[in-house]
Amino acid sequence: FMSDQNDATVCFWINPIGTVVNGKAIMATVNSGANSGFIFDYRSTGDLRFLTEKSASPTGNVTWTAPNLVAGTWTFVVHRHNNSSNIFELFTDNTDHGNNSATVPTANAPDTTLQLMDTDYTGAAGGVLSEMTFWERALTDDEISDLYNSGSGAEL
């Protein structure tokens, strides 16, 4: 996932606990040196950030300022990558927060295997993840809406 230039989507529900601390990773494939892989973290401002790196040089550093994760509240998060147009897009609770141009590097061998609520990069994000799914394609807007509104998952 996100180790090369491909379409991809990741979906999950997150319920942050305590204080939302800056730079704490929700998921990552980089170590503390952050050389090659990706980081999906949240900022103390409530923003979400998705960063792809290769050899410690960010090639896709995208921050969305609208989501505002709230401690104690479940939020449905979808990160979609359309490789042909070099677009990262973020949805929270079925709200589209817009497109951002970002390039995933080729042959981006991750520093580590996928870590959830990562402790190897900058420390674990506080909270709980649920119903995480990875797709090797960019889900459509309708599919994202179906997942959010289904109540018990949807077969796509």
Secondary structure by P-SEA (a helix, b strand, c coil): cccccccccccbbbbbcccccccccccccccccccbbbbbbcccccbbbbbbbccccccbbbbbccccccccbbbbbbbbbbcccbbbbbbccccccbbbbbbbbcccccccccccccccccccccccccbbbbbcccccaaaaaaaaaccccccc
